[in-house]
Amino acid sequence: MKKTEKRIAHVETWVAQFDQALKSRNISAILSLFVEDCFWRDFVSFTWNIRTLEGHEEISRMLSDNLELIAPRQWSLLETPTHSDGITEAWLRFETKTTRGRAILRLLDGKAWTLLTTADELIGFEEKSGHRRVKGTTHGVYHRDKNWLEQKEEDEAALGHSVQPYCVVIGGGQGGIALGARLKQLGVPTIIIEKNPRPGDSWRNRYRSLVLHDPVWYDHLPYIPFPDHWPIFTPKDKLGDWLEMYTKVMELNYWGSTECVRSNFDDQKQDWTVEVIREGKPVTLRPKQLVFATGAYGPPNIVPLAGIDDFTGEHLHSSAYAGGSSFEGKTCIVVGSNSSAHDIAADLYEFGARVTMLQRSPTTVVKSETLMEVAFKGLYSDIAVKNGITTERADLLFAAIPMKIMPQFQKPLYDEMRARDRAFYERLALSGFQLDFGEDESGLMMKAFRSGSGYYVDVGASELIADGKIAIRSGVEIRRLRSRSVELTDGSEVPADVIIQATGYQSMNRMVARLISEEMADRVGKCWGLGSGFAKDPGPWEGEPRNMWKPTRQPGLWFHGGNLHLSRQFSHYLALQIKARMLGLPTPVFGMRDVHHRS
Amino acid sequence: MKKTEKRIAHVETWVAQFDQALKSRNISAILSLFVEDCFWRDFVSFTWNIRTLEGHEEISRMLSDNLELIAPRQWSLLETPTHSDGITEAWLRFETKTTRGRAILRLLDGKAWTLLTTADELIGFEEKSGHRRVKGTTHGVYHRDKNWLEQKEEDEAALGHSVQPYCVVIGGGQGGIALGARLKQLGVPTIIIEKNPRPGDSWRNRYRSLVLHDPVWYDHLPYIPFPDHWPIFTPKDKLGDWLEMYTKVMELNYWGSTECVRSNFDDQKQDWTVEVIREGKPVTLRPKQLVFATGAYGPPNIVPLAGIDDFTGEHLHSSAYAGGSSFEGKTCIVVGSNSSAHDIAADLYEFGARVTMLQRSPTTVVKSETLMEVAFKGLYSDIAVKNGITTERADLLFAAIPMKIMPQFQKPLYDEMRARDRAFYERLALSGFQLDFGEDESGLMMKAFRSGSGYYVDVGASELIADGKIAIRSGVEIRRLRSRSVELTDGSEVPADVIIQATGYQSMNRMVARLISEEMADRVGKCWGLGSGFAKDPGPWEGEPRNMWKPTRQPGLWFHGGNLHLSRQFSHYLALQIKARMLGLPTPVFGMRDVHHRS
């Protein structure tokens, strides 16, 4: 038997045994197919949750609760398994009572080390796409039917007034738009609420030199990928235009110039009251599901500064920074050293301001080219596409590595980047800038999942710092403001016409506090973070971003967010969960976490 | 040796001999590789023309003229050849002095029966797409560079004023937009002029029930295909919205609300003066190339009617028909029996008008479902996509059949359709409707290429005719109008509140007469038609649509048009021809036809 055939037989045996053990509900037989230190990550298919089960005991508990209800079946190999570094990797397909899904299995010595199970679609309620696409016309029927436009205009006029949406999404940035598109394709009546007038404005309104830091292959939206001539790094206004056209051609119910004023949940009726002001006029919506998609994080985190009343200069948060044109010749202090701090500092420099960056804690910096070459190339690149790794496939491959063991896959990449750019890092360190690669040296991706902060992908600002064109003060904070300067915690004084706090954002549940109630915000708890115990990510360990894209402690309340990648991928699972509830399908949620942190 | 390997070897031998004979400029050796009744269809690569060479003599003449200048080389097999019905089909790649191209070869008994050669790109001036895509940012460079939006706005403000476009396209429908997109990707500064305010309006303004008659796989635009959930048949307003977003995200210089008033060519300077009124203000453009993309055909063909001054009802051409809402209860006569005549008659019926269709000559009718199933399935369908036949591949496969022998491939399809829908055709004939399938029974596709008229893809109107809901009068024309009725050539009289002439369009060169001069319109001659000698397509035989997408007798004057398929495919070759001229590359045009018809 040839090597490949042997490997196929090997995996097929495992799959047959797994299928049989699931069918006979034999939990110990199932466990015997997994190694001791195993991981089963599930997106909706088994747990109706986003959840990684670590080890036999957690898997056993999940199966005890859900196996009967889920009734998995028809496991089969999707394609020829691959083998490297002692691990056999196989793509599988399977079904449950309500969903059709795919899995990625990694076998170590014949047993499962990692298993990712994902729901692709609801059986009987598949998206009308490909061979299921609609005909689009009522050929042969002529009795004054409404045409497409008339029907669309009638539906749009009714929704939110005579007809209530099943779902309301607060926030019409990339996250709300991607989720809205998924829900549209699943036939879930949805309204997206956005305070800016046009889709894409949340990008357009940012500082003028902003260009995406991630490459095009990583940034696709669902359904309509960027075309082949799209630049690798999308300029902000170009992305804005794309989002605007996307919203239009995907026929989303997008309410621009609309702000949510307040909302509350009716425990009796199990629905929401969402009060909004649309173009100056109040409208009350009554959806069953409410999604916060108000940005990857929450409201701006503005650090209170002693002596603020004495300060005669300008003071703003990075979220209010629209570009450096009015700061020419001014002396500016940028507080913080994450992405926006760097981008803003560079933008100010470009406009002829004198800039000092106050770095409060060590920061992970990697050069954009290096990150592309070392970290993205395998999954999200032109070469990956050539190797058949579409963006959708890359998303699943990346997700197949559980968060717990992700650092051990990430660390070698950052070791390589450091070696590669040694000279750059030496120059940067000489400027006084404090570098790190995370407490466990696992780099920026883990920082993103843990706290969403503490890193910068260098697209130029680090060179300005290394060259001394942007001054750096490290390990200090502002003690107090004076009339036109800042006193630092080391006692030194720095002149300042302008202070910009690039101090990040609060947790998304603070938006719940603002629009619904403090009580509900506390009940659902902090969003984002894995519970790693590292900086800004206190334990206990949760293994998946808190509250994101999955059920929360408040029925009907959801959080959606993340960069373009996460928003693309997880909008799919969130939309399936919402659609299942609309249909009244059984959605037995396993393993919802206790709330340990309020914000 | 296995069958497949044998076939590969067989084709490789032919290719090697062909390559060698081309390299050594040995025309008789080249001819010896072709059967006697051979066809070599070329799109730009050998002839810098759209031209089918029929038989040894024409091929020999082309090679004598162009072989040295074209210098073809590096012929190789692109993929495993296929074999059926005694024909071996192979995809090849090759280069010329200036282009990189693909070919489709069909071998019969070891010799070439048909060869299609096409230019894909200009060597050294490839589109910046895929692995050639631009980075999109000036990472690391910060000196108040314009950002993407600022640069775009500056360029847009300059073009047509301080900077002259190299090319002006008159007409911003699907044709102008597709060509504009191609030229944009090739870096040819272009302005598209359109009298309607917004891209897509030419579709939006048509009658309300209009839905594309061709399926989605046939209708893709270049660069951004319709997404997978797109309906099979696109409603007109949805297509309008798509074209609008397409124009925006492809960053075309689209001047809406702009009309061309007049134009003329400066023989000395070899450029055009194009006088336009843009939003009420006159602007003079001076491009080197001028493209008429004013619709598949030309201005409306309005048949003069005797007694028109006596007629007290309403009289309009189909191009001015925007929907039947104002015709409820009225007695309407639709003159003509092509697609728009049928669509308008059905729309009027739907709105409660009494409709009579005046059929002047026999018409090809096929049911939409049948056409999809029998004619489109192999190349443009969900199944074709599953078989790896992308739309771009289908376009080339279809083009690989020369026009001369196309009828013999088309006829069996229509025989099958007739057999399949026998009952339908019997019912339709009983109503008095005169059916035909072309003088040589080759069906509607050949009619489309020959005269662009004489057919209808049934999406409902034929059923209404068969049922007597739309009355039909056949083989008659209007002799004269009376006050509120029409006298027909058979002496009968039909009451009429409304007369709609769905009498087609004039040749596109009539637009040249209108905007430039009668003299130039006559010099370039009639557009469209193959010279088949069949109805409305007088000979002599030309073998390719006259004047379309290729050099005309007027330097710098081009015609672009056709349905979404032809517009998608041939915009590519037209754009390459224009770009080559902009670059000053040698473009030796072979075999330009004499002008035999003025219109």
Interface residues (C-beta under 8 A of the other chain):
Chain A: E127 K128 S129 G130 H131 R133 V134 K135 G136 T137 H139 G140 V141 Y142 H143 R144 D145 N147 W148 L149 E150 Q185 R208 S209 V211 V216 Y223 I224 P227 D228 H229 W230 P231 I232 F233 T234 P235 K236 D237 K238 D241 W242 M245 K248 V249 A346 D347 Y349 E350 F351 S368 E369 D382 V459 G460 E463 L464
Chain B: E127 K128 S129 G130 H131 R133 V134 K135 G136 T137 H139 G140 V141 Y142 H143 R144 N147 W148 L149 E150 Q185 R208 S209 V211 V216 Y223 I224 P227 D228 H229 W230 P231 I232 F233 T234 P235 K236 D237 K238 D241 W242 M245 K248 V249 A346 D347 Y349 E350 F351 S368 E369 D382 V459 G460 E463 L464
